[in-house]
Amino acid sequence: MPLYHFLVRAIMSTSQFISESRGQYKTKAYAAADAKSQLNPTTIPRRDPGQNDVQIEILFCGICHSDLHQVRNEWSAMPTVYPCVPGHEIVGRVIKVGSAVTKFKPGDLAAVGCMVDSDGNCSQCHVGLEQFCPNMTLTYNSPDKHIGGVTYGGYSDNIVVKEHFVLHVPTNLNLAGVAPLLCAGITTYSPIRHWGVTKGKKVGVIGLGGLGHMAVKFAHALGAYIVVFTTSPNKKEDAHRLGADDVIVTQDTDQMSKHTGSFDFILDTVSAEHDINIYLQLLRPDGNLTIVGAPDKPHAISAMSLLFNRRSLSGSLIGGIAETQEMLDFCSKHNITADVEVIPIQKVNEAYERLLRADVKYRFSIDMTSFKSR
């Protein structure tokens, strides 16, 4: 599970925003009316595009595990406001741009990720780290300063977003597979780049799910030697197909011990409770383990696991706009997309139930043209 929900901080305080008066229109969407209801068809308001806005017809939207948690109001730190329209892995085509927009024109392929605005003035925004802006606006369930209420996500016909937060989509990639790159992709790409994964580095990936399979693809493209750690022996073949050089079933203590002190970098993508210390022991001197999965219970960390060999433990949260565009361009160069199962919007509730059972390889991507067949 990506750390999308930890982007909250103070953004749920609507008092920090001043609602702007602007025209609105209605568009089709799928929304949850409360924590126990399924997603059902509805209509939602969108603002008319302003001078700095881009209006996008949504073609595909990925399903993130965060969507399921948000719809079911499972995060006390980020209470859900209903109706809730999820979706922050958006790919589409530009249909209208504002008078001040310079980077997009109607007909362009475009994408939107986990955020649609920030204050633009803080120290984090100034260095391209909008994901750490204290006044950042999430793509859905975040105060909407334009028309009031909360923002609505990508399970909808179209969306209007400030130009700075719209990304160019490479034309050589499968659009259904591009959608999950806007969350699962950047969530793994950012720490891999930050910690200097390159050719000759030994990299571990804990877990082979929506996040883990992207991490393997990125590290492979960068030339690293990749070891996948999994609790499922039946994932070995797929891990090798994705680019892994070795696969270790974590219950095999002999195999684990053979790799003690040998990894430059390990990415932990697992959101279930697990012992992180056994992986810290695998790091070489000055090696790093970065967490991008968020278990419900806190990790118990042994200080000795870090003190010896000056190992470090860190976390990472998506990426800024410039880095996300860099990631999309990298994917274009190396022909990388997420492995997806494409579904119509009418099967979104079934997909949520399957997601709970981990019954997907490795992400769902909703074909939004299915709205037309409703």
ZAKOLDO-241697 format. One line per 4 residues: number of its first residue (from 1); their letters; for each residue y, x, z of C-alpha. Coordinates in Angstrom, 3 decimals. Layout:
<recs>
NUM) a) Y:X:Z ~ ...
</recs>
This chain:
<recs>
1) mply) 0.000:0.000:0.000 ~ 3.357:1.486:-0.973 ~ 6.052:1.734:1.701 ~ 8.271:-0.811:-0.034
5) hflv) 8.667:-2.873:3.144 ~ 10.124:0.076:5.053 ~ 13.143:-0.017:2.771 ~ 14.438:-2.812:4.989
9) raim) 16.538:-1.163:7.700 ~ 19.795:-3.039:7.952 ~ 19.722:-4.803:4.603 ~ 18.537:-8.095:6.070
13) stsq) 21.904:-8.517:7.762 ~ 23.761:-10.778:5.371 ~ 27.031:-10.215:7.206 ~ 27.505:-6.904:5.429
17) fise) 27.753:-8.630:2.046 ~ 30.536:-10.746:0.574 ~ 29.273:-13.340:-1.874 ~ 30.928:-13.118:-5.267
21) srgq) 31.816:-16.279:-7.152 ~ 29.996:-16.314:-10.477 ~ 28.373:-18.767:-12.859 ~ 24.669:-19.428:-12.618
25) yktk) 21.788:-20.631:-14.730 ~ 18.227:-21.730:-13.988 ~ 15.049:-19.931:-15.040 ~ 11.307:-20.463:-14.583
29) ayaa) 9.499:-18.679:-11.755 ~ 6.502:-18.759:-9.435 ~ 7.403:-19.016:-5.750 ~ 5.814:-19.462:-2.334
33) adak) 7.344:-22.295:-0.302 ~ 6.072:-20.966:3.025 ~ 3.682:-18.404:4.503 ~ 0.595:-20.556:3.996
37) sqln) 1.289:-21.976:0.559 ~ 0.134:-20.661:-2.776 ~ 2.539:-19.525:-5.451 ~ 3.573:-22.481:-7.579
41) ptti) 5.828:-23.013:-10.602 ~ 9.485:-23.717:-9.892 ~ 12.964:-22.926:-11.152 ~ 15.367:-20.483:-9.525
45) prrd) 19.054:-19.610:-9.977 ~ 20.183:-16.409:-11.663 ~ 23.746:-15.210:-12.031 ~ 25.378:-15.149:-15.433
49) pgqn) 25.606:-11.499:-16.548 ~ 28.807:-9.770:-15.459 ~ 30.499:-6.914:-17.262 ~ 28.183:-4.301:-15.703
53) dvqi) 24.992:-6.350:-15.919 ~ 21.909:-6.336:-18.117 ~ 19.911:-9.529:-18.688 ~ 16.211:-8.913:-19.311
57) eilf) 13.489:-11.187:-20.619 ~ 10.487:-10.249:-18.478 ~ 7.358:-9.435:-20.475 ~ 5.098:-8.009:-17.739
61) cgic) 5.254:-7.782:-13.968 ~ 2.811:-5.838:-11.849 ~ 1.311:-7.177:-8.641 ~ 1.837:-4.876:-5.675
65) hsdl) 0.021:-5.304:-2.356 ~ 3.492:-5.552:-0.833 ~ 3.949:-8.807:-2.743 ~ 1.003:-10.343:-0.941
69) hqvr) 2.223:-9.216:2.490 ~ 5.725:-10.481:1.793 ~ 4.593:-13.865:0.497 ~ 2.491:-14.362:3.642
73) news) 5.277:-13.204:5.964 ~ 3.110:-10.470:7.480 ~ 5.889:-7.974:8.231 ~ 7.856:-8.608:11.400
77) ampt) 10.369:-5.950:10.363 ~ 11.118:-7.886:7.196 ~ 10.813:-11.643:7.723 ~ 10.327:-13.568:4.506
81) vypc) 12.957:-16.041:3.383 ~ 11.514:-18.967:1.425 ~ 11.191:-19.839:-1.344 ~ 9.971:-16.330:-2.092
85) vpgh) 9.629:-15.070:-5.665 ~ 7.862:-11.657:-5.523 ~ 7.656:-8.897:-8.104 ~ 9.247:-5.430:-8.269
89) eivg) 7.308:-3.860:-11.153 ~ 9.211:-5.376:-14.056 ~ 9.092:-4.539:-17.765 ~ 10.925:-6.531:-20.414
93) rvik) 13.347:-6.676:-23.295 ~ 17.134:-6.754:-23.054 ~ 18.606:-10.054:-24.276 ~ 22.233:-9.681:-23.191
97) vgsa) 24.550:-6.988:-21.819 ~ 27.966:-7.062:-20.165 ~ 31.108:-5.751:-21.823 ~ 31.101:-2.517:-19.776
101) vtkf) 27.426:-1.687:-20.351 ~ 26.959:1.485:-22.404 ~ 23.306:2.518:-22.016 ~ 21.541:-0.647:-23.187
105) kpgd) 21.776:-3.109:-26.040 ~ 19.931:-6.322:-26.880 ~ 16.411:-5.584:-28.093 ~ 15.916:-2.467:-25.963
109) laav) 12.837:-2.196:-23.772 ~ 13.865:-1.999:-20.122 ~ 12.375:-1.863:-16.639 ~ 13.362:-2.688:-13.070
113) gcmv) 11.696:-1.358:-9.941 ~ 11.956:-1.927:-6.202 ~ 15.751:-2.025:-5.916 ~ 18.579:-3.653:-7.827
117) dsdg) 21.688:-2.328:-6.066 ~ 23.063:0.062:-3.434 ~ 26.520:0.774:-2.056 ~ 27.024:3.745:-4.405
121) ncsq) 29.243:5.440:-1.832 ~ 26.958:6.948:0.790 ~ 25.727:10.536:0.809 ~ 22.275:9.447:-0.364
125) chvg) 23.615:7.563:-3.381 ~ 25.769:10.549:-4.317 ~ 22.690:12.736:-4.712 ~ 20.544:10.161:-6.521
129) leqf) 18.500:9.020:-3.533 ~ 19.391:5.342:-3.699 ~ 16.089:4.449:-2.009 ~ 17.539:5.815:1.238
133) cpnm) 20.882:3.993:0.986 ~ 21.446:1.940:4.178 ~ 22.952:-0.864:2.075 ~ 20.395:-0.879:-0.726
137) tlty) 19.413:-4.268:-2.198 ~ 15.730:-4.929:-2.785 ~ 14.544:-6.669:-5.931 ~ 13.408:-9.665:-3.900
141) nspd) 13.836:-11.093:-0.390 ~ 17.061:-9.171:0.115 ~ 20.522:-10.707:0.611 ~ 22.018:-11.592:-2.789
145) khig) 25.712:-10.707:-2.706 ~ 26.336:-12.407:-6.047 ~ 25.140:-15.982:-5.602 ~ 24.133:-16.108:-1.925
149) gvty) 20.680:-16.586:-0.460 ~ 18.176:-13.875:-1.272 ~ 17.202:-12.001:-4.388 ~ 14.287:-13.254:-6.494
153) ggys) 11.779:-10.938:-8.120 ~ 9.875:-10.515:-11.336 ~ 7.438:-13.427:-11.251 ~ 9.964:-15.167:-13.465
157) dniv) 11.183:-15.625:-17.032 ~ 14.132:-13.245:-16.834 ~ 16.365:-11.313:-14.480 ~ 19.939:-10.003:-14.348
161) vkeh) 20.436:-6.512:-12.908 ~ 23.277:-4.026:-12.602 ~ 23.051:-1.451:-15.404 ~ 22.636:1.546:-13.084
165) fvlh) 19.360:0.091:-11.764 ~ 17.850:-0.633:-15.180 ~ 15.505:1.949:-16.707 ~ 14.632:2.837:-20.290
169) vptn) 11.002:2.189:-21.218 ~ 9.320:4.586:-23.678 ~ 8.255:2.806:-26.848 ~ 4.930:4.650:-27.158
173) lnla) 3.366:3.234:-23.990 ~ 1.409:0.036:-23.361 ~ 3.876:-2.266:-21.609 ~ 1.306:-3.943:-19.373
177) gvap) 0.338:-0.519:-18.020 ~ 3.966:0.567:-17.639 ~ 4.807:-2.211:-15.158 ~ 2.976:-0.690:-12.127
181) llca) 4.691:2.634:-12.777 ~ 7.835:1.078:-11.289 ~ 6.248:1.128:-7.819 ~ 2.782:2.698:-7.743
185) gitt) 3.895:5.302:-10.260 ~ 7.120:6.478:-8.654 ~ 5.626:6.231:-5.139 ~ 3.131:8.961:-6.055
189) yspi) 5.147:10.919:-8.616 ~ 8.072:11.557:-6.261 ~ 6.179:13.453:-3.514 ~ 4.041:15.272:-6.053
193) rhwg) 7.190:16.639:-7.680 ~ 9.026:17.201:-4.392 ~ 6.242:19.388:-3.021 ~ 5.936:21.454:-6.163
197) vtkg) 2.563:20.464:-7.582 ~ 1.992:22.642:-10.633 ~ -0.755:24.470:-12.464 ~ -2.877:26.507:-10.091
201) kkvg) -2.204:24.340:-7.039 ~ -5.073:22.696:-5.185 ~ -4.286:19.040:-4.537 ~ -6.136:16.408:-2.538
205) vigl) -5.781:12.659:-3.049 ~ -6.994:10.422:-0.227 ~ -8.094:7.062:-1.605 ~ -8.646:5.921:-5.182
209) gglg) -6.816:2.630:-5.512 ~ -3.591:1.497:-7.121 ~ -1.662:4.467:-5.748 ~ -4.466:7.019:-5.728
213) hmav) -5.410:6.589:-9.369 ~ -1.795:7.257:-10.388 ~ -1.640:10.363:-8.194 ~ -4.736:11.761:-9.909
217) kfah) -3.234:11.170:-13.348 ~ 0.062:12.848:-12.458 ~ -1.490:15.873:-10.748 ~ -3.918:16.309:-13.652
221) alga) -1.060:16.250:-16.181 ~ 0.719:18.920:-14.125 ~ -2.337:21.186:-14.307 ~ -3.412:21.074:-10.654
225) yivv) -6.989:21.321:-9.380 ~ -7.640:17.860:-7.928 ~ -10.053:16.737:-5.238 ~ -10.380:13.022:-4.505
229) ftts) -11.410:11.935:-1.016 ~ -13.093:8.544:-0.874 ~ -15.368:6.522:1.379 ~ -17.012:4.944:-1.696
233) pnkk) -19.664:7.069:-3.468 ~ -19.541:4.692:-6.445 ~ -16.006:5.866:-7.243 ~ -17.076:9.395:-8.184
237) edah) -17.503:8.696:-11.890 ~ -14.167:6.940:-12.182 ~ -12.367:9.690:-10.284 ~ -13.621:12.255:-12.785
241) rlga) -12.625:9.985:-15.678 ~ -9.078:9.829:-14.315 ~ -8.826:13.620:-14.091 ~ -10.305:14.708:-10.756
245) ddvi) -12.123:18.052:-10.667 ~ -14.126:17.240:-7.556 ~ -14.878:14.172:-5.441 ~ -15.775:14.269:-1.751
249) vtqd) -17.251:11.332:0.128 ~ -15.482:11.756:3.449 ~ -18.534:10.930:5.553 ~ -20.126:14.162:4.263
253) tdqm) -18.897:16.545:6.958 ~ -20.514:19.586:5.331 ~ -18.565:19.027:2.104 ~ -15.363:18.451:4.056
257) skht) -15.756:21.646:6.092 ~ -16.248:23.742:2.938 ~ -12.633:22.986:1.984 ~ -11.050:23.898:5.339
261) gsfd) -7.738:25.720:4.923 ~ -7.686:25.574:1.128 ~ -5.300:22.813:-0.029 ~ -1.680:23.348:-1.012
265) fild) -0.897:19.629:-0.924 ~ -2.652:16.396:0.044 ~ -1.373:12.897:-0.726 ~ -2.592:10.151:1.597
269) tvsa) -2.531:6.775:-0.181 ~ -4.718:4.849:2.282 ~ -3.278:1.896:4.204 ~ -6.386:1.294:6.335
273) ehdi) -6.767:2.974:9.725 ~ -8.262:6.482:9.424 ~ -8.278:9.894:11.095 ~ -5.578:11.971:9.438
277) niyl) -6.373:15.127:11.441 ~ -9.528:15.854:9.455 ~ -7.342:16.195:6.362 ~ -4.647:18.278:8.063
281) qllr) -7.357:20.835:8.823 ~ -7.938:21.219:5.096 ~ -4.403:22.516:4.415 ~ -3.782:26.203:3.823
285) pdgn) -0.873:27.981:5.593 ~ 2.385:26.134:4.798 ~ 0.418:23.322:3.182 ~ 1.735:19.781:3.311
289) ltiv) 0.204:16.335:3.693 ~ 2.420:13.444:2.604 ~ 1.802:9.839:3.604 ~ 2.548:7.029:1.145
293) gapd) 0.164:4.458:2.623 ~ 1.111:2.511:5.743 ~ -1.708:1.564:8.152 ~ -0.918:-1.196:10.639
297) kpha) -1.668:1.120:13.576 ~ 0.157:4.445:14.071 ~ -1.699:7.643:13.254 ~ -2.810:9.771:16.210
301) isam) -1.674:13.284:15.300 ~ -3.012:16.393:17.017 ~ -0.246:18.950:17.475 ~ -2.798:21.703:16.969
305) sllf) -3.478:20.415:13.462 ~ 0.111:21.278:12.589 ~ 0.816:24.311:14.772 ~ -1.905:26.459:13.295
309) nrrs) -1.067:27.684:9.782 ~ 2.403:26.069:9.975 ~ 1.168:22.926:8.279 ~ 3.542:20.020:7.750
313) lsgs) 3.220:16.248:7.670 ~ 5.720:14.037:5.870 ~ 6.258:10.635:4.338 ~ 7.732:9.509:1.034
317) ligg) 9.305:6.291:-0.246 ~ 9.451:5.473:-3.983 ~ 12.225:7.503:-5.665 ~ 15.811:7.309:-6.840
321) iaet) 16.850:5.892:-10.198 ~ 17.161:9.266:-11.943 ~ 13.766:10.385:-10.685 ~ 12.180:7.095:-11.741
325) qeml) 13.521:7.594:-15.261 ~ 12.193:11.157:-15.173 ~ 8.793:9.730:-14.233 ~ 8.821:7.265:-17.131
329) dfcs) 9.754:10.052:-19.546 ~ 6.964:12.230:-18.117 ~ 4.532:9.365:-18.668 ~ 5.712:9.063:-22.259
333) khni) 5.119:12.763:-22.884 ~ 1.637:12.722:-21.346 ~ 0.651:9.188:-22.403 ~ 0.196:8.007:-18.815
337) tadv) 0.076:4.365:-17.755 ~ -1.611:2.519:-14.914 ~ -5.112:1.142:-15.409 ~ -4.481:-2.600:-15.383
341) evip) -6.146:-5.966:-15.681 ~ -3.781:-8.308:-17.499 ~ -3.659:-11.882:-16.230 ~ -1.602:-14.995:-17.016
345) iqkv) 0.852:-16.181:-14.374 ~ -1.358:-19.219:-13.792 ~ -4.009:-16.940:-12.223 ~ -1.690:-15.204:-9.768
349) neay) -3.179:-16.893:-6.680 ~ -6.680:-15.921:-7.762 ~ -5.419:-12.340:-8.241 ~ -4.063:-12.309:-4.680
353) erll) -7.473:-13.258:-3.301 ~ -9.141:-10.576:-5.391 ~ -6.556:-8.053:-4.239 ~ -7.624:-8.680:-0.654
357) radv) -11.173:-7.747:-1.682 ~ -9.996:-4.655:-3.621 ~ -11.496:-6.337:-6.669 ~ -9.339:-4.738:-9.352
361) kyrf) -9.210:-1.447:-11.271 ~ -6.560:-0.583:-10.439 ~ -3.590:-2.956:-10.691 ~ -2.942:-6.483:-11.919
365) sidm) -0.243:-6.899:-14.562 ~ 1.035:-10.420:-15.241 ~ 1.681:-11.345:-18.868 ~ 4.882:-13.349:-18.517
369) tsfk) 4.597:-14.863:-21.983 ~ 2.015:-17.104:-20.289 ~ 4.973:-19.103:-18.913 ~ 5.259:-20.576:-22.392
373) sr) 1.725:-21.965:-22.258 ~ 2.215:-23.697:-18.927
</recs>
